[in-house]
Amino acid sequence: MWTPSCTQLAAALSASYRTYETYDPSNHHYSSLESFLEKNGILLTMCMRFNGQIPWLECTGNGLDVSPFSFNGHDEVSSTNEKKKVQEKHRIASSWIQQNISGFRVVSPPVDTGPPVGHILQPNATTIQCLYPMDAATINRDDEGCGPLSSDIHDGSKGYDHAKWYGKLLLKGQIIEFKNSMFGNNRAWDSIPCSEFLGSTAANFSSAVLGEVNNDDRSWTYQRTSEYIIQSWSYIMGHNICNTSQPLPTPSFNDTDFLVYIGPTSWQPQHWEEMLDLMKDTLGEHPNVQTWNEITLHVSADMLNDAVQAVFYVKGGIDPRRDELARRIGISEARKLHKPLLYVNAINDRYNHSEADLFQCNASFLTNLRGDST
């Protein structure tokens, strides 16, 4: 079977990045969404600590877990088990980019401080399970990443409404213990300003902005993670856990904010265009915010290696040491998988506006099993 050289693959993927047709499930020109994505845009997955990546991706960066759902003392224990279960099932949290719809959006601190390294995926070697118009913390969701957040107080399998009576007592006890550790046993709940209630803990998720969509009119509502947690804990306790004498911070939607979808439902593959419209609405209204769509995939064990077309890294960021770390991890990953090594230059944004190629081949790296270094 003919194997494209590294430079040929970089050119072909860059052409796919520039290409887009409207996806119509009733049009049998493409047999599936997976076959459609072979020619339209790029399906990829990035190196971050908690996003359920392909098991062999060795991430050494110090990423930030933007999920706000490990503060009730319940999901913190389950997250490790869930991550193990995800890897055994070869579930992959991926994202899709295209020049005129999303552009190439480089995630930067404080959202992620890990090296920008990833895999370019072969859509036809995967099975798409569900879609989200922004990051959806799928490792923390039921139904293999396609259901509600497992700790959602109403809908989640580990949420308050689905807990046994002793589980509900445990959750209440954990909130009381948190409050007493911060403010003492004798401090009245209503004397604590909500802006102070979470204390320094709030810094761990200050960049996350949580979004839900109204399916009737496609409007979005947003809130800070601190507001979400306070509302959830007040519901569990049956009373307000703090007072609103001082307003909570509101989303600024600048480049330090990161959007996370917390709604209970996902979008099915046949609703691809609806998902894209919602993503475009968000990017159009808040162009500076950090976000991407999230696509949950399954890959069978015998197709894991075929699912990766190439390894890539991003260079030209604000930290040359981070660039070098990304390059070294990319080399290690490509060598291990026997895959081409590509890179994207973040400084040059011509590929978001012209026919310039997004991907470039690292020609100094020997990746082809045929010994072709080009």
C-alpha positions as CSV (number, residue, x, y, z in Angstrom):
1,M,0.0,0.0,0.0
2,W,1.3,3.4,-0.9
3,T,2.4,5.5,2.0
4,P,2.6,9.3,1.7
5,S,5.8,11.0,2.6
6,C,5.9,13.4,5.6
7,T,5.7,16.4,3.3
8,Q,2.9,14.9,1.3
9,L,0.9,14.1,4.4
10,A,1.5,17.7,5.8
11,A,0.2,19.1,2.5
12,A,-2.9,16.8,2.4
13,L,-3.8,17.5,6.0
14,S,-3.4,21.3,5.4
15,A,-5.7,21.0,2.4
16,S,-8.3,19.2,4.6
17,Y,-8.0,22.0,7.1
18,R,-9.0,24.5,4.4
19,T,-11.9,22.4,3.1
20,Y,-15.5,22.3,4.3
21,E,-18.8,21.1,2.8
22,T,-22.1,21.1,4.7
23,Y,-22.7,17.7,6.2
24,D,-26.0,16.2,5.3
25,P,-26.7,12.7,6.8
26,S,-29.3,12.0,4.1
27,N,-26.8,12.6,1.3
28,H,-25.2,9.3,0.7
29,H,-22.1,10.8,-0.9
30,Y,-20.5,10.2,2.5
31,S,-21.4,7.0,4.2
32,S,-20.9,8.4,7.7
33,L,-19.7,11.4,9.7
34,E,-16.4,9.7,10.0
35,S,-15.9,9.5,6.2
36,F,-17.1,13.1,5.9
37,L,-14.4,14.2,8.3
38,E,-11.7,12.4,6.3
39,K,-11.9,15.3,3.8
40,N,-13.3,18.1,5.8
41,G,-11.2,19.7,8.6
42,I,-8.9,18.0,11.0
43,L,-9.7,15.6,13.9
44,L,-7.1,15.8,16.6
45,T,-6.4,15.2,20.2
46,M,-4.1,17.2,22.5
47,C,-1.8,16.3,25.4
48,M,-3.5,17.3,28.6
49,R,-3.5,15.6,32.0
50,F,-7.2,14.7,32.5
51,N,-8.9,14.4,29.1
52,G,-9.0,10.6,28.5
53,Q,-6.4,10.5,25.7
54,I,-5.1,7.4,23.9
55,P,-3.2,5.4,26.6
56,W,0.2,5.7,25.0
57,L,0.4,9.5,24.9
58,E,3.0,10.5,27.5
59,C,2.0,13.9,28.8
60,T,4.6,15.5,31.1
61,G,3.2,18.9,31.4
62,N,1.4,20.3,34.4
63,G,-2.1,20.8,33.0
64,L,-5.0,22.3,34.9
65,D,-8.1,20.1,35.5
66,V,-10.8,22.6,34.7
67,S,-13.6,20.3,35.9
68,P,-15.3,21.8,39.0
69,F,-16.7,18.5,40.1
70,S,-14.0,17.1,42.4
71,F,-14.7,19.4,45.3
72,N,-17.4,17.3,47.0
73,G,-15.1,14.5,48.1
74,H,-16.9,12.1,45.9
75,D,-15.6,12.4,42.4
76,E,-12.0,12.9,43.5
77,V,-11.9,9.2,44.4
78,S,-13.7,8.1,41.3
79,S,-11.7,10.1,38.8
80,T,-8.8,7.7,38.8
81,N,-11.0,4.7,38.4
82,E,-12.9,6.5,35.6
83,K,-9.7,7.4,33.9
84,K,-8.6,3.7,34.0
85,K,-12.0,2.6,32.7
86,V,-11.7,5.1,29.8
87,Q,-8.3,3.8,28.8
88,E,-9.4,0.2,28.9
89,K,-12.3,1.0,26.5
90,H,-10.0,3.2,24.3
91,R,-12.3,6.2,24.5
92,I,-10.7,9.3,23.1
93,A,-11.7,12.9,23.8
94,S,-10.9,14.7,20.5
95,S,-11.6,18.0,18.8
96,W,-12.2,19.2,15.3
97,I,-10.7,22.3,13.6
98,Q,-11.3,24.0,10.2
99,Q,-9.9,27.2,8.8
100,N,-13.1,29.2,8.4
101,I,-15.1,27.8,11.2
102,S,-12.8,27.4,14.2
103,G,-9.4,28.4,13.0
104,F,-6.4,26.9,14.8
105,R,-6.8,27.9,18.5
106,V,-3.8,27.5,20.7
107,V,-4.7,26.9,24.3
108,S,-2.4,28.8,26.6
109,P,-2.0,29.4,30.4
110,P,-3.7,29.6,32.7
111,V,-5.9,27.0,31.1
112,D,-3.1,24.6,30.2
113,T,0.5,24.8,31.1
114,G,1.4,21.5,29.5
115,P,3.4,21.1,26.3
116,P,1.3,21.6,23.1
117,V,1.7,18.1,21.6
118,G,-1.0,16.0,20.0
119,H,-2.1,13.3,17.5
120,I,-3.8,13.9,14.2
121,L,-6.5,11.2,14.0
122,Q,-7.7,9.1,11.1
123,P,-11.5,9.6,11.3
124,N,-12.4,6.3,9.5
125,A,-10.4,4.3,12.1
126,T,-12.7,5.7,14.8
127,T,-16.4,5.5,15.8
128,I,-17.9,8.9,16.8
129,Q,-20.1,8.5,19.8
130,C,-21.3,12.1,20.5
131,L,-20.5,15.8,20.1
132,Y,-20.3,18.9,22.2
133,P,-19.9,22.6,21.0
134,M,-17.3,23.3,23.7
135,D,-15.2,21.3,26.1
136,A,-17.6,19.1,28.1
137,A,-15.4,17.4,30.8
138,T,-16.3,14.1,29.2
139,I,-14.1,12.0,31.5
140,N,-16.5,13.1,34.3
141,R,-19.7,12.2,32.4
142,D,-22.0,9.2,32.5
143,D,-22.7,7.0,29.5
144,E,-19.1,6.8,28.4
145,G,-18.8,10.5,28.1
146,C,-22.1,11.2,26.3
147,G,-24.4,11.6,29.3
148,P,-24.8,14.1,32.1
149,L,-21.9,15.0,34.4
150,S,-21.8,12.1,36.9
151,S,-21.8,14.5,39.8
152,D,-24.6,16.7,38.5
153,I,-26.9,17.1,41.6
154,H,-30.0,16.3,39.6
155,D,-29.1,14.1,36.6
156,G,-25.7,12.5,37.4
157,S,-25.4,8.9,38.5
158,K,-23.2,10.1,41.5
159,G,-25.3,13.2,42.1
160,Y,-27.2,14.2,45.2
161,D,-30.7,13.3,43.9
162,H,-29.5,9.7,43.0
163,A,-27.6,9.1,46.2
164,K,-28.8,6.8,49.0
165,W,-29.8,8.4,52.3
166,Y,-26.4,7.7,53.8
167,G,-24.7,9.2,50.7
168,K,-26.7,12.4,51.1
169,L,-25.6,12.6,54.7
170,L,-22.0,12.1,53.7
171,L,-22.2,14.9,51.1
172,K,-23.8,17.2,53.7
173,G,-21.1,16.3,56.2
174,Q,-18.3,17.1,53.7
175,I,-19.8,20.6,53.0
176,I,-20.1,21.2,56.8
177,E,-16.5,20.1,57.3
178,F,-15.3,22.4,54.5
179,K,-17.2,25.4,56.0
180,N,-16.0,24.7,59.6
181,S,-12.4,24.3,58.4
182,M,-12.6,27.7,56.6
183,F,-14.6,29.7,59.1
184,G,-15.0,27.8,62.3
185,N,-17.8,25.7,63.8
186,N,-19.7,28.7,65.3
187,R,-19.8,30.9,62.3
188,A,-23.3,31.3,60.9
189,W,-23.8,30.3,57.3
190,D,-25.6,33.6,56.4
191,S,-22.7,35.7,57.8
192,I,-20.3,34.4,55.3
193,P,-20.1,36.4,52.0
194,C,-20.3,34.1,49.0
195,S,-17.3,35.9,47.5
196,E,-15.2,34.5,50.4
197,F,-16.9,31.1,50.9
198,L,-14.6,29.0,48.7
199,G,-11.5,30.9,49.7
200,S,-8.2,30.0,48.1
201,T,-9.8,26.9,46.6
202,A,-11.5,29.1,44.1
203,A,-8.2,29.8,42.4
204,N,-8.0,26.2,41.2
205,F,-10.9,26.8,38.8
206,S,-11.1,30.6,38.4
207,S,-10.5,30.3,34.6
208,A,-13.5,28.0,34.0
209,V,-16.8,29.5,32.7
210,L,-19.6,27.0,32.7
211,G,-22.2,27.2,29.9
212,E,-25.6,25.7,29.2
213,V,-27.8,26.1,26.1
214,N,-31.5,26.7,25.9
215,N,-32.7,24.3,23.2
216,D,-35.8,26.3,22.4
217,D,-33.9,29.4,21.2
218,R,-30.3,28.3,21.2
219,S,-29.3,31.0,23.7
220,W,-26.4,30.4,26.1
221,T,-26.2,31.1,29.8
222,Y,-22.9,31.3,31.6
223,Q,-21.7,31.3,35.2
224,R,-18.4,31.1,37.1
225,T,-17.5,27.8,38.6
226,S,-17.7,29.3,42.1
227,E,-21.3,30.3,41.5
228,Y,-22.2,26.8,40.3
229,I,-20.6,25.1,43.3
230,I,-22.3,27.5,45.7
231,Q,-25.7,26.8,44.1
232,S,-25.1,23.1,44.1
233,W,-24.0,23.0,47.7
234,S,-27.0,25.2,48.8
235,Y,-29.3,22.7,47.2
236,I,-27.6,19.8,49.0
237,M,-27.8,21.6,52.4
238,G,-31.4,22.8,51.9
239,H,-30.4,26.4,52.6
240,N,-28.1,29.2,51.4
241,I,-24.6,28.5,52.4
242,C,-23.5,32.1,52.2
243,N,-24.8,35.6,51.6
244,T,-24.6,37.7,48.4
245,S,-23.7,41.0,50.1
246,Q,-20.6,41.0,47.9
247,P,-21.2,39.9,44.2
248,L,-19.5,36.9,42.8
249,P,-17.1,37.4,39.9
250,T,-18.8,37.3,36.5
251,P,-17.3,35.9,33.3
252,S,-15.2,38.4,31.4
253,F,-14.9,36.2,28.3
254,N,-11.3,37.3,27.7
255,D,-8.3,35.1,26.8
256,T,-8.0,33.9,30.5
257,D,-11.4,32.4,30.5
258,F,-12.1,28.8,29.4
259,L,-15.6,27.5,28.5
260,V,-16.9,24.2,29.8
261,Y,-20.3,22.9,28.8
262,I,-22.2,21.5,31.8
263,G,-25.6,20.6,30.2
264,P,-27.0,17.1,30.7
265,T,-27.2,16.1,27.0
266,S,-24.8,15.6,24.1
267,W,-25.3,15.9,20.4
268,Q,-25.5,12.8,18.2
269,P,-23.3,12.5,15.0
270,Q,-26.3,13.2,12.7
271,H,-26.6,16.6,14.4
272,W,-23.1,17.7,13.4
273,E,-24.2,21.0,11.8
274,E,-26.3,21.9,14.8
275,M,-23.3,21.4,17.0
276,L,-21.2,23.6,14.7
277,D,-23.8,26.3,14.7
278,L,-23.8,26.5,18.5
279,M,-20.0,26.6,18.5
280,K,-20.0,29.4,15.9
281,D,-22.5,31.3,18.0
282,T,-20.2,31.1,21.0
283,L,-17.0,32.1,19.0
284,G,-18.9,34.9,17.3
285,E,-20.1,36.4,20.5
286,H,-16.9,35.8,22.5
287,P,-14.0,35.6,20.0
288,N,-11.2,35.9,22.6
289,V,-12.3,33.2,25.0
290,Q,-10.4,29.9,25.1
291,T,-12.6,27.0,23.9
292,W,-12.9,24.1,21.5
293,N,-15.5,21.6,20.6
294,E,-15.3,18.1,22.0
295,I,-15.9,14.9,20.1
296,T,-16.1,11.5,22.0
297,L,-14.7,8.6,20.0
298,H,-14.3,4.9,20.4
299,V,-11.3,3.1,18.9
300,S,-11.1,-0.7,18.9
301,A,-7.9,-2.2,20.3
302,D,-6.7,-3.5,16.9
303,M,-7.2,0.0,15.3
304,L,-5.3,2.0,17.9
305,N,-2.2,2.5,15.8
306,D,-4.1,3.1,12.6
307,A,-6.2,5.8,14.4
308,V,-3.1,8.1,14.5
309,Q,-2.0,9.6,11.2
310,A,0.8,11.8,12.6
311,V,2.2,13.4,15.8
312,F,2.3,17.2,15.8
313,Y,3.6,19.9,18.1
314,V,3.1,23.7,18.3
315,K,6.0,26.1,18.4
316,G,6.3,29.8,18.5
317,G,4.6,30.3,21.9
318,I,5.4,32.7,24.6
319,D,7.9,30.4,26.3
320,P,10.8,29.0,24.3
321,R,11.4,26.3,27.0
322,R,7.8,25.1,26.5
323,D,8.4,25.0,22.7
324,E,11.5,22.9,23.2
325,L,9.7,20.5,25.6
326,A,6.9,20.1,23.1
327,R,9.4,19.3,20.3
328,R,11.2,16.7,22.4
329,I,7.9,15.1,23.5
330,G,6.8,15.1,19.9
331,I,10.0,13.4,18.7
332,S,9.6,10.8,21.4
333,E,6.0,10.1,20.6
334,A,6.6,9.9,16.8
335,R,9.5,7.6,17.3
336,K,7.5,5.3,19.5
337,L,4.5,5.2,17.1
338,H,6.6,5.2,13.9
339,K,4.5,8.1,12.7
340,P,5.4,11.3,10.8
341,L,6.2,14.4,13.0
342,L,4.6,17.6,12.0
343,Y,4.5,21.1,13.6
344,V,2.4,24.2,13.5
345,N,4.0,27.7,13.9
346,A,1.8,29.6,16.3
347,I,3.4,32.9,15.5
348,N,2.4,32.8,11.9
349,D,-1.4,33.0,11.6
350,R,-1.4,33.2,7.8
351,Y,-3.0,29.7,7.7
352,N,-6.1,31.1,9.3
353,H,-6.7,33.5,6.4
354,S,-5.0,32.1,3.3
355,E,-3.9,29.1,1.3
356,A,-0.7,28.7,3.5
357,D,-0.3,25.2,4.9
358,L,-1.1,24.8,8.5
359,F,1.1,21.8,9.0
360,Q,4.8,21.6,8.2
361,C,7.0,18.5,8.2
362,N,9.8,18.2,10.6
363,A,12.2,17.1,7.9
364,S,15.1,16.4,10.2
365,F,13.2,13.6,11.9
366,L,13.2,10.1,10.4
367,T,9.7,8.7,10.8
368,N,8.8,6.6,7.8
369,L,9.3,2.9,8.0
370,R,10.6,3.2,4.5
371,G,13.4,5.4,5.6
372,D,12.0,8.5,3.8
373,S,13.0,11.6,5.9
374,T,11.0,14.0,3.7
